Amino acid sequence: MGLKIGPIYLDHSKVVSALAEIEKTPDIEQRSEAEIRDSLNKRFNINYVYDVTQKDVTVTKYGNYLKVVIEYEVVRKIAGNLSVLVEFNDVIEVGQK
């Protein structure tokens, strides 16, 4: 069972890492939503993250405030009709509201 669930959490660590890098980017709150999405997408492609789609990413901007939410689910078959569902919800907030 660990062989099926382990890779899910390994991929999730790559998602968390991409969000952390976005958060560290200087003046990220000044960039457009499209630029932020493009930056995340490039990081996901480089790290072979396929479970997160553009519809799983929500970017909210208010002046100098930026909030990025990535909420997604991963379903993997274990054996026969037994599957595992793992849900993730990661958030970063940058700037002042």
N, C-alpha and C positions, 0 to 999 in steps of 0.2 A: 504494500500500500504506500509505503514511503517513497518508492520509486516513481509512483504516479503523482504524488502530491509535492514532492521535493522540487521538481522543475517549475511548478506553478509559483512557489515562493521565491525561487531564484529569479524568475522573470519579474516578479513584483519588486524585488530589490532593485532591478534595473529601472523600473518606473519611478521608484522613490528617489533613486540617484539622479534621474533626469530632472525631476521636480526640484531637487536640491540645487542642481546646477543652474536652473532657471532662476531660482531665488537669489543666488549669489551674483547673477549677472548685473553689472553696474547699470543704473538707470533703466531697469527692466520695466518699471511702471510707466515710463514714457513711451514705450513701444506700442504698436497697434496690436489688436487681437490677432490679426492674420500673421504678423511677425512672430508672436509668441507661439501660436499653433504650429507654424512652420519650424520653429526651433525645436519644439517638442517632437514633432514628426521626424525630423532629421536624427535626433538622438535615439528615438525608438527604432528607426531603420538601421542605424549603426549597430545597435545592441540586439538586433533581431527580436524585438518585442512585437508580437502579432496579436495579442489578446486585447489591446487597447485600440479603439477606433476613434475617429474624430468626433463622433456623437457621444462618446464617453467623457469628453473633455469639455468643461464649462469654464469660460474666461469671463470674469466680471471686472469692469473698470469704472471707477468714479474719480475723476481728477487724477490725483497722485496715488490712488489706492488701487491695488491689483489683487484679485483673488483667482486662483486657478484650482479647480476641483476636478479630480479624475476618479470617476466611480464606474466600476465594471465588475463583471462576474466571469468566472471561468468554470466550465463544466468538463469533467474528464470521466470517461468510463473506467471503472475499476475491473469488473468481471461480470460477464453476463448482463443482467439488467440492473446491476449496482453501479451507481455513478456518485461522484463527489462534486459538490457545488461550493466554490470559494468566492466570497464577496470582498471587494476592496473599496475603500473610500479614502483618498488621500487629498489633502488640502494644503496650499501655501497661501499666505497673505503677506503682501509687501506694501509699504507706504502707510499713509495716514488716511483714515476715513473722513 
